[in-house]
Amino acid sequence: MLDDYQIPAVAILSVLALAFAYLYVRLRNVRTLLWLLGIVCTLIYSVTFWRVTMSVNSSMPWPFHGSLAPSSQWMRIVYQMMLVVATAFFLGSLSPVSFRLGKWRILYVFPYIVPLIVNSVLCNPRQQYAHGLQIAIYVVLIGISVIVAIIWSYKNPVVPVWIAETVVFCAAALCYRSFLLGNVYWPLRIGISGNLLMTALLVLFTWRRASPGVLFAVTGLVIWAIPPFMGFDGVVANGWILSLTRAWILSKILVAIGLLVLTMEDEIEANAAAGRRERRIRTELQSYAQRQLTARSLGNFDEQADSICAMVAAQSRFRRVALVLRNHSGHFVTVGSAGLDTAAVSALDVVLDRLTAEALMENLPLCIPGSEVRSLDLHRWLLPGEDLEQMHLTRFTAVLIDSTDAEIEGVLLLADNRDPAHPLVPEELLPVQILAARIRSARALSLTIGKLIDIERSAGACQLSLRLSHQLHNPLTVILGYGALLEERMPTGLEHLAVQTILLEARNIRSTLDRLGHLSRHGSERYVEFSVEELMADAEQLHRPDFLRESIEFTLRAPTDLPKLYGNQHRIRQALMHVLQYAIEAVGRVRGEAQKSIELEAEQQGESLRLVVRHSGARLAHPERVFHALDSGFEADVIIGIGLSLSAEILREYGGSIAATNLTPRGVCITLDIPIRAASPRR
């Protein structure tokens, strides 16, 4: 060239090489490594090209001028080889497809580039024509690269095969024409331009956006591809050829800047996507945390399964969700689903019936590294022609729900990713893992609450039986006494037989009541010192599912300086629970927009501690009779009267009292007075 226009280009490429080195240190992937190698080769090429094409009129001092000397021939080979290697590395960086050779994985760019390197070493720009064996060697070298390029294009998932094959076959046709004319230098130029044009296509198909990075990179690659094809890279230029050559020199800088800008754009997009993902995960976690999962029994909990699955389908990245749990027989069944129709659920249950807990406890593959979520493929349990396979619903992301004894209790199945283009990360599956853990804990708590309620009901029934046995003993004593008198006055005859029958049945009833009373008595009632605040908090925790289910506003008020009670904590808790259960059932009958509320308050009244339960349900028709088991005044529900009568019986045994009053305009207030004792009562 007639000027030193390449000097600033070499300086800028040197700085950009440092930037690409830093980029590789940060990212450590194949693409940035090939970019770094490509920029280094481009830098070497630029320096040697500048030395070869430098004019004797250059302003640079000796020995840099005088490039037309014969000693520059080796530099021509170096810059020609570096140009081939650089363009091939840029091409391979955007299509890092590899094949396995033994235990090694080799990128297709290396077998593709080796024949081109040999060609660039053998080819002399000053002797572009050859004949005979020399042409055969060049044809074999270019043919090997073309074959590798064809195979490579089929393996490339970015650019459509037909486009890649078109570029390869056009380049091969031009090379064949050059060989027919005896020109062995032009096929090398065609290969270099083909590399650059194919790299430009890869940039377009990889990023698929109109951004500055894509514009810079594609423009630089296209300009870089033109002069080698037209033969303007080594001539003494002037006029418009000089302008084109200068643009060609700067195109390499434009390519490097474009690649850096693309990396920066990707980082910006990744940070924005991470921010959106973080906000979505936070929203998902908040939605799962606000959901109340407690219930009074396992049956009541499983009734919430459909709504739980609908919540997961609405908040997570999966459109189809199924909650699968083990039933009493040990088989897995779908208790709730979202995004699945009835036919899909039925087909899934057919396959799940063959699934065992041992199969789920096997080493199922991880869905993504760094997460405990598994991938479940149901193909191994499918029979030929089953509906689930025809529905293409056999692969699930499985979140295992294990029990406290490390057995598989169930599994949360997820399918139909909303955004398959963006791979899942462990953070996106963390909310469903936390939800699965909450489901496990909630089911265990529901089972415990159900057992506790059963125990309390059993204890209440025992107390009722004991009280009834006491109340029926007196009339039975009268019946037996008068029966004995009648038996003495009627020694014979039909009347005597009737009296004996009455006495026999009365004795059988008394024997039954004695056994019932014996079974109903508590053999060991421990008297301990306990806190009223803790007693009230336990009652609130136990009945919280009922408050949520009935949308009841519950208020708990207790001073912090209340004295502790000494007595049978279990019995006092039972009395309070019966009163709260009555209040919940009374408020649950409220319809319309009326307020539904229950208040539990504790206060000290002299030597007694008073527990007050107020509710906004219906008023009592006979407040004075609600604590009588057989005459409570309740017409529709006898169970309520029995519970209140048991509470009254417990408080009377303890030395306390209970009373009920109606509130205005609606509602009932029940007051429990419990004496404060400092020592164990005499028994």
C-alpha positions in Angstrom: 0.0 0.0 0.0 1.0 3.6 -0.5 0.4 4.7 3.1 0.7 3.4 6.7 -3.1 3.2 7.2 -2.7 -0.3 8.8 -0.7 1.0 11.8 -3.7 2.2 13.9 -5.6 -1.0 12.9 -2.8 -3.1 14.4 -2.8 -1.0 17.5 -6.5 -1.3 18.0 -6.5 -5.0 17.4 -3.8 -5.4 20.0 -6.0 -3.7 22.6 -9.0 -5.8 21.5 -6.9 -8.9 21.9 -6.5 -8.0 25.5 -10.2 -7.5 25.8 -10.9 -10.9 24.4 -8.3 -12.5 26.7 -10.2 -11.0 29.7 -13.5 -12.2 28.2 -12.2 -15.7 28.0 -10.9 -15.6 31.6 -14.3 -14.5 32.8 -16.5 -16.9 30.7 -14.2 -19.9 30.1 -16.1 -21.5 27.2 -15.3 -22.7 23.7 -16.7 -19.7 21.9 -14.6 -17.1 23.7 -11.5 -19.3 23.4 -12.0 -19.5 19.6 -12.7 -15.8 19.5 -9.4 -15.1 21.4 -7.5 -17.4 19.0 -9.1 -15.8 16.0 -8.3 -12.3 17.1 -4.6 -13.3 17.9 -4.3 -14.9 14.4 -5.9 -11.8 12.9 -3.4 -9.6 14.7 -0.5 -11.7 13.4 -2.0 -11.6 10.0 -2.4 -7.8 10.1 1.3 -7.3 11.2 2.7 -9.6 8.5 0.4 -8.2 5.9 1.4 -4.6 6.8 5.1 -5.7 6.5 4.6 -7.4 3.1 2.5 -4.7 1.5 4.5 -1.8 2.9 5.8 0.6 0.2 9.4 1.8 0.0 8.0 5.3 0.4 6.7 4.4 3.8 7.4 6.9 6.6 8.5 4.0 8.8 12.3 3.7 9.3 14.5 0.8 8.1 14.2 -2.2 8.3 10.4 -2.0 8.0 10.3 -0.5 4.5 11.3 -2.3 1.4 8.7 -5.0 1.5 9.1 -6.0 -2.1 12.3 -7.7 -1.4 12.5 -11.5 -1.8 12.8 -12.0 2.0 9.1 -11.2 2.3 8.1 -14.5 0.7 7.9 -16.3 4.1 5.8 -13.4 5.4 3.3 -14.0 2.6 3.0 -17.6 3.7 2.5 -16.6 7.4 -0.2 -13.9 6.7 -2.0 -16.2 4.2 -2.1 -19.1 6.8 -3.1 -16.8 9.6 -6.0 -15.4 7.5 -7.2 -18.9 6.9 -6.9 -19.9 10.5 -8.5 -16.7 11.8 -11.6 -17.0 9.6 -12.0 -20.7 10.4 -11.8 -20.0 14.1 -14.5 -17.4 13.9 -16.6 -19.8 11.9 -16.1 -22.6 14.5 -16.8 -20.3 17.4 -20.4 -19.9 16.3 -20.8 -23.6 15.4 -18.9 -25.5 18.0 -20.1 -28.9 16.8 -17.8 -31.8 17.7 -17.4 -35.6 17.1 -15.9 -38.2 19.3 -12.6 -39.9 18.4 -11.8 -42.5 21.1 -12.0 -40.6 24.4 -11.5 -37.2 22.8 -14.1 -34.8 21.4 -12.8 -32.9 18.4 -14.4 -29.8 16.9 -15.3 -30.1 13.2 -13.3 -26.9 12.6 -10.0 -28.7 13.1 -10.3 -31.4 10.4 -11.9 -28.7 8.2 -9.0 -26.2 8.7 -6.0 -28.6 8.3 -6.3 -29.1 4.5 -6.7 -25.3 4.1 -3.6 -24.6 6.1 -1.6 -27.1 3.9 -3.1 -25.4 0.8 -2.0 -21.9 2.1 1.5 -23.1 2.7 1.9 -24.7 -0.7 0.2 -22.0 -2.6 2.4 -19.1 -4.0 0.5 -15.9 -4.8 3.1 -15.1 -7.5 2.6 -18.5 -9.2 -1.1 -18.9 -9.1 -1.2 -21.5 -11.9 -0.2 -25.2 -11.8 -0.6 -28.4 -13.7 -0.5 -32.1 -13.4 0.2 -33.6 -10.0 0.2 -30.2 -8.3 -3.4 -29.5 -9.3 -4.4 -33.0 -8.1 -2.8 -32.3 -4.6 -4.8 -29.0 -4.4 -8.0 -30.7 -5.5 -7.6 -33.4 -2.8 -7.0 -30.8 -0.1 -10.0 -28.6 -1.1 -12.1 -31.8 -1.5 -11.3 -32.9 2.1 -12.4 -29.5 3.4 -15.6 -29.6 1.3 -16.5 -33.1 2.6 -15.9 -32.0 6.2 -18.0 -28.8 5.6 -20.9 -30.9 4.2 -20.9 -33.2 7.3 -20.5 -30.2 9.5 -23.5 -28.4 7.9 -25.7 -31.4 8.7 -24.6 -31.4 12.3 -25.1 -27.6 12.7 -28.4 -26.9 14.5 -28.3 -23.1 13.9 -28.4 -22.4 10.2 -30.9 -24.5 8.1 -29.2 -27.3 6.3 -30.3 -26.2 2.9 -28.7 -22.7 3.3 -25.5 -24.2 4.6 -25.4 -26.7 1.8 -26.0 -24.0 -0.8 -23.0 -22.0 0.4 -20.8 -25.1 0.5 -21.8 -26.3 -3.0 -21.5 -22.8 -4.5 -18.0 -22.5 -3.1 -17.1 -26.0 -4.3 -18.4 -25.2 -7.8 -16.3 -22.0 -8.0 -13.2 -23.9 -6.8 -13.8 -26.6 -9.4 -14.0 -24.0 -12.2 -10.8 -22.4 -11.0 -9.1 -25.8 -11.0 -10.3 -26.4 -14.6 -8.5 -23.1 -15.5 -5.4 -24.3 -13.7 -5.7 -21.5 -11.0 -4.8 -23.0 -7.6 -4.8 -19.7 -5.7 -8.4 -18.6 -6.2 -9.9 -21.7 -4.4 -8.0 -20.6 -1.2 -9.5 -17.1 -1.6 -12.9 -18.6 -2.1 -12.5 -20.7 1.1 -11.6 -17.6 3.1 -14.6 -15.6 1.8 -16.9 -18.6 2.3 -15.7 -18.8 5.9 -16.5 -15.1 6.5 -19.9 -15.2 4.8 -20.9 -18.3 6.6 -19.9 -16.7 9.9 -22.1 -13.7 9.0 -25.0 -16.1 8.5 -24.3 -17.8 11.8 -24.4 -14.4 13.5 -27.8 -13.6 12.0 -29.3 -17.0 12.8 -27.7 -17.2 16.3 -28.9 -13.8 17.7 -31.9 -13.1 15.4 -32.2 -9.5 16.4 -31.5 -6.1 15.0 -29.0 -4.8 17.5 -25.7 -2.8 17.1 -23.7 -5.9 17.8 -25.3 -7.9 15.0 -25.0 -4.9 12.7 -21.3 -4.4 13.4 -20.3 -8.0 13.2 -22.3 -8.8 10.0 -21.1 -5.6 8.3 -17.5 -6.3 9.2 -17.6 -9.9 8.1 -19.2 -9.1 4.7 -16.7 -6.3 4.0 -13.8 -8.5 5.1 -15.0 -11.3 2.7 -15.1 -9.1 -0.4 -11.4 -8.0 -1.1 -9.9 -11.6 -0.7 -12.5 -12.7 -3.3 -11.7 -9.8 -5.6 -8.0 -10.0 -5.2 -7.3 -6.6 -3.7 -5.3 -7.7 -0.7 -1.8 -7.5 -2.0 -1.8 -4.9 -4.8 -0.6 -1.3 -4.9 -3.9 0.5 -4.6 -5.1 3.9 -5.5 -8.4 5.7 -6.1 -11.5 3.7 -5.1 -9.5 0.6 -4.7 -7.5 2.3 -2.0 -10.7 3.3 -0.2 -12.0 -0.2 -0.4 -8.8 -1.6 0.9 -8.8 0.7 3.9 -12.4 -0.3 4.6 -11.3 -3.9 4.4 -8.5 -3.3 6.9 -10.9 -1.6 9.3 -13.5 -4.4 8.8 -11.5 -6.7 11.1 -11.8 -4.1 13.9 -15.5 -3.8 13.2 -15.9 -7.6 13.5 -14.0 -7.6 16.9 -16.1 -4.7 18.2 -19.3 -6.4 17.0 -18.4 -9.6 18.9 -17.7 -7.7 22.1 -20.9 -5.7 21.7 -22.8 -9.0 21.2 -21.3 -10.4 24.4 -22.2 -7.2 26.3 -25.8 -7.4 24.9 -26.0 -11.0 25.9 -24.9 -10.1 29.4 -27.4 -7.3 29.6 -30.2 -9.6 28.4 -29.0 -12.3 30.9 -29.1 -9.8 33.8 -32.6 -8.6 32.7 -33.8 -12.2 32.4 -32.3 -12.9 35.8 -34.1 -9.9 37.3 -37.4 -11.1 35.7 -36.8 -14.6 37.0 -36.0 -13.4 40.5 -39.2 -11.3 40.6 -41.3 -14.2 39.3 -39.7 -16.6 41.8 -40.3 -14.1 44.6 -44.0 -13.8 43.5 -44.3 -17.6 43.3 -42.8 -18.0 46.8 -45.1 -15.4 48.2 -48.1 -17.0 46.7 -47.1 -20.4 48.1 -46.4 -19.0 51.5 -49.8 -17.2 51.7 -51.6 -20.4 51.0 -52.9 -22.1 54.2 -52.4 -25.9 53.9 -53.7 -27.1 57.3 -56.8 -29.2 57.6 -58.6 -31.2 60.3 -57.9 -34.6 58.6 -56.1 -36.1 55.6 -59.4 -36.3 53.8 -60.1 -32.6 54.2 -56.5 -31.9 53.1 -56.7 -33.9 50.0 -59.9 -31.9 49.0 -57.6 -28.9 48.5 -55.4 -30.8 46.0 -57.1 -29.3 42.9 -56.7 -25.7 44.1 -53.0 -26.4 45.1 -52.3 -27.7 41.6 -54.1 -24.7 40.0 -52.0 -22.4 42.1 -48.8 -24.1 40.9 -49.9 -24.1 37.3 -50.7 -20.3 37.5 -47.4 -19.3 39.3 -44.8 -21.7 38.0 -43.3 -22.3 34.5 -45.4 -25.4 34.0 -49.0 -25.5 32.6 -49.8 -29.1 33.7 -49.6 -30.1 37.3 -50.7 -33.3 39.1 -50.5 -34.1 42.8 -50.0 -37.8 43.3 -50.2 -39.4 46.7 -50.2 -42.9 48.1 -53.6 -44.3 49.3 -54.2 -46.7 52.2 -53.4 -49.7 50.0 -50.0 -48.3 49.1 -50.9 -47.4 45.5 -50.3 -44.0 43.9 -53.4 -42.1 42.8 -53.9 -38.6 41.4 -55.7 -36.6 44.1 -55.6 -33.2 42.3 -54.6 -31.8 38.9 -54.5 -28.6 36.8 -54.3 -28.4 33.1 -55.3 -32.1 32.6 -58.7 -33.2 31.5 -60.6 -36.1 32.9 -59.3 -38.5 30.3 -55.7 -37.6 30.9 -56.1 -38.0 34.7 -57.7 -41.4 34.2 -54.9 -42.5 31.9 -52.3 -41.3 34.3 -54.0 -43.2 37.2 -53.9 -46.4 35.2 -50.1 -46.1 34.8 -49.5 -44.9 38.4 -51.2 -48.0 39.7 -48.2 -49.9 38.4 -45.7 -47.4 39.9 -44.1 -48.4 43.2 -42.4 -46.4 45.9 -39.3 -48.4 45.3 -39.2 -47.3 41.7 -39.4 -43.7 42.7 -36.7 -44.2 45.3 -34.4 -45.4 42.6 -31.8 -43.1 41.2 -34.0 -41.1 38.9 -32.0 -38.7 36.8 -31.8 -35.1 38.0 -33.9 -32.6 36.0 -31.0 -30.1 36.2 -27.7 -30.2 38.0 -27.8 -28.5 41.4 -31.4 -29.4 42.2 -33.1 -32.3 43.9 -35.9 -32.3 41.3 -36.0 -35.5 39.2 -37.0 -36.4 35.7 -39.7 -39.1 35.6 -40.2 -41.1 32.3 -43.3 -43.3 32.5 -42.4 -45.3 29.3 -41.1 -48.3 31.4 -44.5 -48.7 33.0 -46.6 -48.2 29.8 -48.2 -51.0 27.9 -48.4 -50.9 24.1 -51.2 -48.6 22.8 -52.0 -46.9 26.1 -53.8 -43.5 26.1 -51.0 -41.7 28.0 -48.5 -42.4 25.2 -50.9 -41.3 22.6 -51.4 -38.0 24.5 -47.6 -37.5 24.6 -47.8 -37.2 28.3 -45.1 -39.5 29.5 -42.2 -37.3 30.7 -42.6 -35.2 33.9 -40.5 -33.1 36.1 -41.0 -34.8 39.5 -40.8 -33.2 42.9 -40.7 -36.1 45.4 -42.7 -35.8 48.7 -41.1 -38.0 51.3 -42.4 -38.8 54.7 -40.6 -38.5 58.0 -39.4 -42.1 57.8 -37.7 -41.4 54.4 -40.4 -43.2 52.4 -42.0 -41.7 49.3 -45.4 -40.4 50.3 -46.2 -38.8 46.9 -44.9 -36.8 44.0 -45.7 -33.5 42.4 -45.7 -34.0 38.6 -45.0 -31.0 36.4 -45.2 -30.9 32.6 -45.6 -28.5 29.6 -42.9 -25.9 30.2 -44.2 -22.4 29.2 -40.8 -21.2 28.0 -38.9 -24.1 26.5 -36.4 -21.8 24.8 -34.9 -20.8 28.1 -33.6 -23.7 30.1 -34.6 -24.2 33.8 -32.3 -23.1 36.5 -32.3 -24.6 40.1 -33.7 -21.4 41.5 -36.8 -21.7 39.5 -37.6 -25.1 40.9 -36.9 -24.1 44.5 -40.5 -22.7 45.2 -42.1 -26.0 44.2 -39.6 -27.9 46.3 -40.5 -25.7 49.3 -44.2 -26.2 48.5 -43.7 -30.0 48.4 -42.0 -29.8 51.8 -45.0 -27.8 53.1 -47.4 -30.3 51.7 -45.5 -33.1 53.5 -45.6 -31.2 56.8 -49.2 -30.1 56.4 -50.3 -33.7 55.8 -48.4 -34.9 58.9 -50.0 -32.0 60.9 -53.5 -32.9 59.5 -53.0 -36.5 60.5 -52.0 -35.4 64.0 -54.9 -33.0 64.3 -57.3 -35.7 63.1 -56.0 -38.2 65.7 -56.1 -35.5 68.4 -59.7 -34.7 67.5 -60.6 -38.4 67.6 -58.9 -38.7 71.0 -60.8 -35.7 72.3 -64.1 -37.0 71.0 -63.4 -40.4 72.5 -62.6 -38.8 75.8 -65.8 -36.7 75.6 -67.8 -39.8 74.8 -66.2 -41.5 77.8 -67.1 -38.6 80.1 -70.7 -38.6 78.8 -70.9 -42.4 79.3 -69.6 -42.0 82.9 -72.2 -39.3 83.6 -75.0 -41.2 82.1 -74.1 -44.3 84.1 -74.2 -42.2 87.3 -77.5 -40.7 86.4 -79.1 -44.0 85.4 -77.9 -45.8 88.6 -80.6 -44.1 90.8 -83.6 -45.1 88.7 -82.2 -48.6 88.3 -81.9 -48.8 92.1 -85.5 -47.8 92.5 -86.6 -50.4 89.8 -84.6 -53.2 91.5 -86.0 -52.3 95.0 -89.7 -52.2 93.9 -89.1 -55.3 91.8 -87.9 -57.2 94.9 -91.0 -56.1 96.8 -93.2 -57.2 94.0 -91.4 -60.5 93.8 -92.1 -61.2 97.5 -95.8 -60.4 97.1 -96.2 -62.5 94.0 -94.5 -65.8 94.8 -96.3 -67.7 92.0 -98.1 -67.2 88.8 -97.6 -65.2 85.6 -97.1 -62.0 87.5 -94.1 -63.6 89.3 -92.5 -64.5 86.0 -93.0 -61.0 84.7 -91.4 -59.5 87.8 -88.4 -61.9 87.6 -87.9 -60.9 84.0 -87.9 -57.2 84.9 -85.4 -57.8 87.7 -83.1 -59.8 85.4 -83.0 -57.1 82.7 -82.5 -54.4 85.3 -79.5 -56.3 86.7 -78.1 -56.7 83.2 -78.5 -53.0 82.6 -76.7 -52.2 85.9 -73.9 -54.6 85.1 -73.5 -52.9 81.7 -73.4 -49.5 83.2 -70.9 -50.6 85.8 -68.5 -51.9 83.1 -69.1 -48.7 81.0 -68.3 -46.5 84.0 -65.2 -48.5 84.7 -63.9 -48.1 81.2 -64.7 -44.4 81.1 -62.8 -43.5 84.3 -59.3 -42.1 83.8 -56.9 -44.2 85.7 -54.1 -41.7 85.9 -54.9 -38.0 85.9 -51.7 -36.0 86.4 -51.9 -32.6 88.1 -49.3 -30.1 86.8 -48.8 -26.4 86.8 -49.5 -25.0 83.3 -49.8 -21.6 81.6 -53.2 -20.3 80.5 -51.6 -18.4 77.6 -50.1 -21.6 76.2 -53.5 -23.4 76.7 -55.3 -20.7 74.7 -52.6 -20.6 72.0 -52.8 -24.4 71.6 -56.6 -24.1 71.2 -56.2 -21.5 68.5 -53.6 -23.6 66.6 -55.8 -26.6 66.8 -58.9 -24.9 65.4 -57.1 -22.6 62.9 -58.1 -24.8 60.0 -61.8 -24.4 61.0 -61.4 -20.6 61.3 -59.9 -20.5 57.8 -62.5 -22.9 56.3 -65.4 -20.9 57.7 -63.8 -17.5 57.2 -64.1 -16.7 60.9 -62.3 -13.7 62.3 -60.7 -15.0 65.5 -59.4 -12.7 68.3 -57.2 -13.8 71.2 -56.7 -11.5 74.2 -54.7 -12.5 77.3 -52.7 -10.4 79.7 -49.1 -11.4 80.2 -49.3 -11.4 84.0 -51.9 -14.2 84.4 -51.2 -16.6 87.2 -50.5 -20.3 86.3 -53.1 -22.9 87.1 -52.5 -26.2 88.9 -54.6 -29.2 87.9 -55.3 -31.6 85.1 -54.3 -29.6 82.0 -55.8 -32.2 79.7 -59.3 -31.8 81.3 -59.2 -28.0 81.2 -58.1 -28.0 77.6 -60.9 -30.4 76.8 -63.5 -28.1 78.4 -62.2 -25.1 76.4 -62.1 -27.1 73.2 -65.8 -28.2 73.5 -66.8 -24.6 74.0 -64.8 -23.4 71.0 -66.2 -26.2 68.9 -69.7 -25.1 69.8 -68.8 -21.5 68.8 -67.3 -22.6 65.5 -70.4 -24.6 64.6 -72.7 -21.8 65.6 -70.9 -19.2 63.6 -70.5 -21.5 60.7 -74.3 -21.5 60.3 -74.3 -17.7 59.7 -75.3 -16.9 56.1 -75.1 -13.8 54.0 -72.9 -10.8 54.8 -73.2 -11.0 58.5 -70.1 -10.8 60.6 -68.5 -14.1 61.5 -66.2 -13.7 64.6 -65.1 -15.5 67.7 -63.3 -13.9 70.6 -61.4 -15.7 73.3 -60.4 -13.6 76.3 -58.7 -14.4 79.7 -58.8 -12.3 82.9 -58.3 -12.8 86.6 -61.3 -12.4 88.8 -60.2 -12.6 92.5 -59.3 -16.2 93.3 -60.6 -17.4 89.9 -59.4 -17.2 86.3 -62.1 -16.4 83.8 -62.1 -17.6 80.2 -64.7 -15.8 78.1 -65.8 -17.1 74.6 -67.9 -14.7 72.5 -69.3 -15.5 69.1 -71.5 -13.8 66.5 -73.7 -16.8 65.8 -77.4 -17.3 66.6 -78.7 -16.6 70.1 -79.7 -19.4 72.5 -83.4 -20.1 73.0 -82.7 -21.4 76.5 -79.3 -20.2 77.9 -80.0 -21.8 81.2 -80.4 -25.3 79.8 -77.5 -25.5 77.3 -75.3 -27.4 79.8 -77.7 -30.3 80.3 -76.8 -33.3 78.2 -80.3 -34.7 77.7 -82.3 -31.4 77.8 -80.0 -28.8 76.3 -82.7 -27.0 74.3 -81.0 -27.6 71.0 -83.4 -28.9 68.5 -81.2 -29.5 65.4 -77.9 -30.7 66.8 -77.7 -32.8 70.0 -73.9 -33.0 69.7 -73.5 -29.3 70.7 -75.4 -29.9 73.9 -73.4 -32.9 74.7 -70.1 -31.0 74.3 -71.2 -28.1 76.5 -72.5 -30.5 79.1 -69.1 -32.2 79.2 -67.5 -28.8 79.7 -69.8 -28.1 82.6 -69.1 -31.5 84.1 -65.3 -30.9 84.0 -65.6 -27.5 85.6 -67.8 -28.8 88.3 -65.3 -31.5 89.1 -62.6 -28.9 89.2 -64.6 -26.6 91.5 -65.4 -24.0 88.9 -68.5 -22.9 87.0 -69.8 -22.2 83.5 -72.5 -19.8 82.3 -74.0 -18.7 79.0 -75.7 -15.4 78.2 -77.1 -13.9 74.9 -75.6 -10.8 73.4 -77.4 -8.0 71.6 -78.3 -8.0 68.7 -76.9 -11.5 68.1 -74.3 -13.7 69.5 -73.6 -15.7 72.7 -71.1 -15.2 75.6 -69.9 -18.3 77.5 -67.9 -17.7 80.7 -65.7 -20.4 82.3 -64.6 -19.6 85.9 -61.6 -21.8 87.0 -60.4 -21.5 90.6 -56.7 -20.8 91.1 -55.1 -23.5 93.1 -51.6 -23.4 94.6 -51.4 -27.1 95.6 -52.7 -30.4 94.4 -56.3 -31.0 95.5 -57.2 -33.9 97.8 -58.5 -36.9 96.0 
